[in-house]
């Protein structure tokens, strides 16, 4: 669903926008909308936990090292089985090098104890995440459902928007809505940039 918005912009900015649209094969409206969404995505990204931003930066730098920063690799390195395996193994070595010391114990039971109002639902989650392997499987399945099923993402967005419309002054729901919309646009962009088509059914 779209609504009309009339805006005025400087001629030099319009010329720059039109040139960028031609390069990407967009019309002017789609280019403007794409850049607005990118701006909001960057703003949401800045609200991420600093440690998450650091990890994504390091993995990104590792990927740059894998394809040697060569422009000829940039559009195809992720389709190359050798280079993709190098990134996969390199990511493991990177995470091993910065892994925190100490015993491996699930923190999720403590979350359930600390939140009496949500204790039942949190305990159910904790029961599914007893080991790092359990947590890895659960989190990967959740991510892959979001990545490959556009219907699920669209349903999540429409559901949270309805909640926000019902409770417009509640900052918690607004925060959740921002996160879900960030995921929605981010997953679509990830599929596009990786050259992967959205599946009719989740690939689990």
C-alpha positions in Angstrom: 0.0 0.0 0.0 1.4 3.4 -0.9 0.2 7.0 -0.4 1.2 10.0 -2.3 3.8 12.6 -1.0 4.8 15.7 -2.9 8.2 17.1 -2.0 10.6 19.8 -3.3 14.3 19.1 -3.5 17.3 21.1 -4.9 18.1 20.5 -8.6 21.6 19.2 -7.8 20.2 16.6 -5.4 17.6 15.5 -7.9 20.3 15.1 -10.6 22.4 13.0 -8.3 19.4 10.9 -7.3 18.4 10.3 -10.9 22.0 9.3 -11.8 22.0 6.8 -8.9 18.6 5.4 -10.0 19.8 4.8 -13.5 22.9 2.9 -12.3 20.6 0.6 -10.2 17.9 0.3 -12.7 15.4 2.0 -10.4 12.9 4.7 -11.2 13.2 7.9 -9.2 10.6 7.0 -6.6 12.0 3.5 -5.9 15.5 5.0 -5.6 14.3 7.5 -3.1 12.4 4.9 -1.1 15.4 2.6 -1.1 17.6 5.3 0.3 15.1 6.2 2.9 14.8 2.6 4.1 18.6 2.4 4.1 18.8 5.5 6.3 16.3 4.0 8.8 18.2 0.7 8.7 21.5 2.4 9.6 19.8 4.3 12.4 18.4 1.1 13.8 21.8 -0.6 13.4 23.3 2.1 15.6 21.0 0.9 18.4 22.4 -2.6 18.3 24.5 -3.8 21.3 28.1 -2.6 20.8 29.4 -6.1 21.0 27.1 -7.2 18.2 28.4 -4.3 16.1 31.9 -5.3 16.8 31.4 -8.9 15.8 29.7 -7.9 12.5 32.5 -5.6 11.8 35.2 -8.3 12.4 33.3 -10.8 10.3 32.9 -8.3 7.5 36.7 -7.5 7.7 37.4 -11.3 7.5 35.2 -11.5 4.4 37.1 -8.6 2.8 40.3 -10.6 3.5 38.8 -13.7 1.9 38.1 -12.0 -1.4 41.3 -9.9 -1.1 39.4 -6.7 -1.6 39.5 -7.3 -5.4 36.7 -5.7 -7.3 36.5 -8.6 -9.7 35.6 -10.9 -6.8 33.0 -8.7 -5.1 29.9 -9.9 -7.0 30.8 -13.6 -7.1 33.1 -14.5 -4.2 30.1 -15.6 -2.1 29.0 -18.0 -4.9 32.4 -19.6 -4.9 32.5 -22.8 -2.8 36.2 -22.5 -2.0 36.0 -18.9 -0.8 32.7 -19.5 1.1 34.3 -22.4 2.9 37.3 -20.2 3.7 35.0 -17.6 5.3 33.2 -20.3 7.2 36.4 -21.7 8.7 37.9 -18.3 9.2 34.8 -17.2 11.2 35.2 -20.2 13.5 38.9 -19.4 14.1 38.0 -15.7 14.7 35.3 -16.7 17.3 37.6 -19.2 18.9 40.3 -16.5 19.4 37.9 -14.1 21.2 35.8 -16.6 23.1 35.4 -15.8 26.8 37.0 -18.1 29.4 35.0 -20.0 32.0 32.6 -22.9 32.3 29.8 -23.3 29.7 26.5 -23.0 31.5 23.2 -21.9 30.2 22.2 -18.4 31.3 18.6 -18.8 30.3 17.4 -20.4 33.6 18.6 -17.3 35.4 16.5 -15.1 33.0 13.4 -17.1 34.0 14.1 -16.7 37.7 14.7 -13.0 37.3 11.3 -12.3 35.5 8.5 -13.7 37.6 5.8 -12.3 35.3 7.3 -14.1 32.3 8.8 -17.0 34.2 6.6 -19.7 32.5 7.3 -18.7 28.9 11.0 -18.0 29.7 11.4 -21.4 31.4 9.9 -23.1 28.3 12.5 -21.3 26.2 15.2 -22.3 28.7 14.2 -25.9 28.4 14.8 -25.7 24.6 18.2 -24.1 25.1 19.9 -26.3 27.6 23.2 -26.6 25.6 25.1 -24.4 23.2 24.2 -27.0 20.5 20.5 -26.6 21.3 20.8 -22.8 21.3 22.6 -22.9 18.0 20.0 -25.1 16.4 17.0 -23.1 17.7 18.5 -19.7 16.8 19.6 -20.9 13.3 16.1 -22.3 12.6 14.5 -19.1 13.7 16.9 -17.0 11.5 16.4 -19.3 8.4 12.6 -19.1 8.8 12.8 -15.3 8.8 15.3 -15.3 5.9 13.5 -17.7 3.5 9.8 -17.1 4.3 8.6 -13.6 3.3 5.0 -14.5 4.4 6.2 -14.9 7.9 8.1 -11.6 7.9 5.1 -9.8 6.4 2.7 -11.4 9.0 5.0 -10.3 11.9 5.1 -6.7 10.6 1.4 -6.5 10.2 0.8 -8.0 13.6 3.1 -5.6 15.5 1.8 -2.6 13.6 -1.7 -3.5 14.7 -0.5 -3.7 18.3 1.3 -0.3 18.0 -1.9 1.2 16.6 -3.8 -0.1 19.6 -1.2 1.2 22.1 0.5 4.1 20.3 2.0 5.6 23.5 3.7 2.4 24.6 7.5 2.7 24.0 8.0 -1.1 24.4 5.8 -2.0 21.5 7.3 0.8 19.4 10.8 -0.7 20.1 9.6 -4.2 19.1 8.0 -2.8 16.0 11.2 -1.1 15.0 13.2 -4.3 15.4 10.7 -6.4 13.4 10.7 -3.9 10.6 14.5 -3.7 10.6 14.6 -7.5 10.3 12.0 -7.5 7.5 13.9 -5.1 5.3 17.2 -6.5 6.3 16.3 -10.1 5.4 15.0 -9.0 2.0 18.2 -7.0 1.3 20.3 -10.0 2.4 18.6 -12.3 0.0 18.9 -9.8 -2.8 22.6 -9.1 -2.2 23.5 -12.8 -1.9 21.6 -13.6 -5.1 19.2 -16.0 -3.3 15.5 -16.2 -4.2 12.9 -16.2 -1.5 11.4 -19.7 -1.1 7.7 -20.5 -1.0 8.5 -22.7 2.1 11.3 -22.1 4.7 14.5 -24.0 3.9 15.3 -25.8 7.3 
